[in-house]
């Protein structure tokens, strides 16, 4: 039986089996993730509609929430979660493909590691890279969610982690979902607090990076450290 004689919902799966994963379009991959369409359209038709709405961009699709996805007729909670979970798998795979213990030579190197975690979030998160004496990344950690302030960022936990991994340097980072690359007073204040605490422990704060969807600001590059 050839593909054209199969029910449309089965075509992407059958095409996968007959021709391999590389033969599938983005819409066909999304149709397989969803598994079924609605009463009025097939999974493939629904997938095409969703992908068209985000200009066929997986990145833009990853920015949609459960509620955003469920606005499409035929997408319930289960399908929305399946789509988001599949995109999260891709995101985590990208992180795992970072070479073991990469060396940080400049702010761009740090941004390359951090952007997969921070660039497409809708709420603020605070992360840190822990480096050894050779500027190799020996640990990456998320410290907070939901905002950045002296009360939210626990400096004690940051430096306890640094001591646990025998780090001699740290790079802190957080995202601005608004897209602004301007450092706030709170950003500058917590940076100074961490820098001062690090000097007492001989652990150098090497940079503070603000990440947006497609750009970043480095405190080190801007002379803010």
N, C-alpha and C positions, 0 to 999 in steps of 0.2 A: 504494500500500500504506500503510495507516495504522499508527500506532505499535503498537497492540495486537496486530497480527499478526506483529510482528518478534520475533526471539529476544531474551530479556530483556537479554543482554549488549549488544545493539546499540541498545536503546531510548534510553539517555542520549545517545549520539552522534547518533542520528536526530532526537531531540527538539531537540538543539542546532542541527542543520541546518534543521529545520522552523520552530522557534519562537525561536531565538536563545539566547545564553548566559544571559540574565537569567531564563529560564524554568526553569533547572535548579536542583534542590535541592542542598544540600551533599553529600548522599550520591551523587547523580548525578554531580557534579563529581569526587568522589573515585573513583567507578567508572571514569570516563574516564581519570583519571591511572593507575589500576592496569591497565586494559586487559582484564583477564580475572579470573575468579573461581577457584574450586577445583572439584574433581570433584563435590562435593556441593552447591555453591551458586554462583549467578551472581555476577558482579562487583558488581552492585547490592546483592544481599543481603549480600555480604561487606562492602561499603562501609557499609551501614546498621549492621551489627554493630560495626564499628570506630568509627563516629561516635557511636553510642549509648554505647559504653564511655567516651567522653570528654565526655559530656553535650552532644554536637553542638557542641563548641567547637574551632575551628581552633587557637586558642592552646594548649589542652590537648593537642591532637594534636601540635603542634610540640614538646612536651616529651618525646615518646616517642622512644626510641632505636631503632636498627636491630633490636636484640634484642627490644625491647618489641613492635615491629610484627610481627616474625617469629613471635611466640607465637600469632598468629591463623592458623588453618589456611587455607592458600591464599596466604599472604603469604611469599614467599621473599626472598632478598637483593635481587633486581632490583626487585621491587615496593616493598620498604622504601626503597630508595635513591630510587626515582621519587617516592614520597610526600614524603620529606624534601627532595629537590631542589625540588619544586614549592612547598613551604612556604618554602624559602629564597629562591626567586624573589620570592614575595610580600613577604617581609621586606625584601629589597633594594629592591623597588619603593617600599615605604613610606619608606625612607630617602631615595630619590631625589626624592620628592615634597616634601621639606623645601625651603622657599624658598631660593634662592641667597643665600648670605651672610646668614643670619638674625642678628638682633641679640639678644644675651643681656641681659635687663634684671634677671633674678632667677634663683634656683635652679630654679624650675619650667620656665623656658625651656630651660635646659641639660638637665634631666631629660627633657623632651619629645623632644629630639634623641637622647639616649643610650639611652632605654629600648628602642628597637627593636633595638639592638645587644646589650644586656646583660640584659634582664629575664627571658629564658627559657633562659639557659645553665645547664649542670650543673657547669661548672668556672669558676673565677675568670678574668677577663680584665681587663686594665688599659688604659684608653683615655684620650685627651686631646683637648680642643678647643683650638684655637689662635685667638686673637682679635687684631684690630687695635685701634688707639687708640679707635675708635668702638664697641668691643665687638661688632663683627661677626665671625662665625665664618668664618675664611678657610681652615681645614684641620681635618680630623678624622682621627685616626690610632689604630690599635690598636698598643700597645707590647709587651704580654706576654700569655701564656696560662698558666694553671695555678697561679696563686697570686700573692700580693703580699708582698714583703719587700724589704729594702734590697739584697739580692743579686740578686733577680729583676728589679726595676725599675731599669733603667740610667738614671740621672739625666742622664748625658752625652748619650745618644741623645735623651732628651726635649728637652733644651735645644738640641741641634744642630738638631732639627726646628723648634723655635721660631725659631731664628736664620735657618734657611733660608727661612722664610715671613715674616720680619720681624715676628714677633708681639710685642706688648707685654704680652699677658696670656694665661694658660693656665688651663684648668679640667681637673683630672684626675678620673677616675672609675673605679670598679671595682664588680663585683657580688658579692653574698653569696648563693650558691645555697641556703644554709641558711635564708634568709628573715630572718636577724637584721639589725636596723638599728643594732646597737651597734658603735661603732668599736673595733677591737682596738688593743693597744699597738703592733703593727706598722703599722697604718693611721696612727696618730698620729705615729709616728716617721718614716715615709717622707714624710708631709705636711710635717713640720717641716724635714726635710732638703731637700725640693724648694723650700719657701718661702725658706730661707736661700740656696740656690744661685741662685734667681731674683733675689733682692735684689742680688746682686753683678753681675748682667747687666742690671739694670733691666727685668726681665720679671716681672710680678706674678702670683703664684698667687692667683687670684680665688676658687677654691672647690675642694673635694674632695667628690665625691658618691658615696655608696654606694647602689647600686641593687639592689632585690629584685624579685620577680615583679610586685608591684603597688604598691610604695611606694619612697620614697627618704629618705636622710638627707643634709643639707647641712652640711658643716663650718662654712661661713660663717654659715648661719642659727643654728647651735647655739653659735656663739662659740668654735669649736675652732681657728680660724686665728690 
